[in-house]
Amino acid sequence: MADIVTLDRPLDVFAEQAPPATRVRGYWQSVFYRLRHDPVTLVFGAVVLAIVLAALSAPLIAPFDPYKESIIGRLKPFGWGGHLLGTDELGRDMLSRLLYGGRVSLSMGVVPVLFATLIGGMLGVIGGFAGGRVNTAIMRTMDVFYAFPSVLLAVAIAGAMGGGIGNGMLALTMVFTPPMCRVAETATTQVRSLDYIEAARASGASTAMIIRYHVLGNVLGPVFIYASSLVSVSILLASGLSFLGLGVRPPTPDWGLMLSTLRQSIYVVPLVCAVPGVAIFITSICFNLVSDGLRAAMDVRM
Amino acid sequence: MIFYILRRILYAIPIAFGVSVVCFSLVYIAPGDPLQTVMPPDATAETIAIVKHAYGFDKPLPMQFVIWLGRVVTGDFGLSIATRRPVFLEVTDALANTALLALFAAPIAFFTGYAMGVIAGCFPGRWVDRLVTGAAVMGVSLPNYWLGIVLVIIFAVQFMLLPATGMGPNGSTGFRIFEWSSARFLVLPVITLAMIPIGILARTTRAAVAEVRNQDFVQTLRAKGLSEWAVTRHVLKNSLPQVMAVMGLQFGYLIGGSILVETVFTWPGSGFLLSKAIINRDVPVLQGTILTLSLVFVATNLVVDLLQSLIDPRIRRG
């Protein structure tokens, strides 16, 4: 009878003796775990956040009106008359223009990537999932755009259309769509032939369901990581377009445009002229490092 | 091998065709009439019709494309609107100057970037690796047009060691590479141009070397008792194809994507020609330059692919 008593609650006995079970982390839990233990990404992520916040709250924190010109206050050095970063060739406050310029430069960095991700990602998934002629048609068209160096393609499209923020964004979207499409296509093709897709189809799932629940989950990771790495490229290219006079038009403040108009004044106030480039450089570095960190944390291999 | 080469060349033909379609349509995505920039604003409807006919703009688009393509294939890109010189001559002259920059920037960038990547890849996680990785991220994130300006500020404005812009002292004709008075104009543009490829190459090489070092055969080599030096040689050999592909691509970018750096240094290359053409709305030059540069890019990629298949037979079979 004593046996029966002990067998009555056998599980508790085991529970007391077994070592505490290691909790299995989910995918996102482990991603956040890795991110939390990656100081570089955290620090530079905070800097990105600070840059974005500074640009968003430009009307609140800018010390001067970014369009207010001054004939006597042109090309003044750092700290002159309360202008922390000096003034530009029309006497406008550099710090205020830098803050307002961040709005334009950052949106030129993010918007084209967003559109390219949507368009390119969609085309890539369609091409990868459909295969055959559809794939050939989409991917060979993309190959043509691959035949242009990215700077050249952006300059060609923006140059032909005549510049401006909208045309600049359109040109950059066209530059980023083909590589995006290729990333999405590769990921989709890899998944498409796996057994579980076959199983889903055999159990009666529609194509839309399969793409929604079984393909996208595997494609979004690489697409997201690739998109995040493009933001820094986009900021560089957008500023480059404005630098050539093909992006933002004066007097709208933009980092690339500021660099271009101040270029004539390097003999007068060299340090002030270098400031917009520093902003581009730092922002670009931060986005790159955050993208690298995310890639490592999400364990995406491309 | 022969079949691979043929197949690869055949594959480049439709690409080149697609590129020419894109270049041709550049004129038509521009808002307004392509003739608007050529014609005086007070031209009569009759004159416009005559000029339209002369340029062939009254024909249907596909016809225009065929005629244009026929001329382009024979090297006739039309006349520059700004200088009245044949576009072909303008582009080839400029391309030679761009190639001069690229030929100096490429070896510097490839050697430095590769060396940095190898060192970092051989000591993953150590301080050398961190240093190189950090420097490489800076190189990749660099707005090189800004670096150009900064270098001009330092070396031309502050210390007056090197010239700020141009391609030779005032009034000089021709570029003499072996004379310092000419060659010193190369220094700043070449350094500026080399920075981004250095960053990209260091990153690629590091990743490639680190990846190969983790493969099983490296373990086998160590188990066999090979010295660390011999193992490294095997690792480098195996990481080379990946690195070479990126080198080829970067060389193409040095030629096709140098517009910003050339604009900063007013270096009379193809990029500078392009930016002038955009400012003047000189459509024939715009078309001709972009077409030539992208065809050079296609050709570079072709050569790189062929070279790669020479050193790595796996590609030929794939």
Interface residues (C-beta under 8 A of the other chain):
Chain A: R140 T141 D143 V144 F145 A147 F148 P149 S150 V151 L152 V155 A156 I157 G159 A160 M161 G162 S232 L236 S239 G240 F243 L244 G245 L246 G256 L259 R263 I266 Y267 P270 C273 A274 P276 G277 V278 I280 F281 S284 I285 F287 N288 L289 D292
Chain B: P14 I15 A16 G18 V19 V21 V22 C23 L26 V27 I29 A30 P31 V137 M138 V140 S141 L142 P143 Y145 W146 L147 I149 V150 V152 I153 V157 Q158 G252 Y253 I255 G256 G257 I259 L260 T263 V264 L274 S275 A277 I278 I279 L286 I290 L293 S294 F297 V298 N301
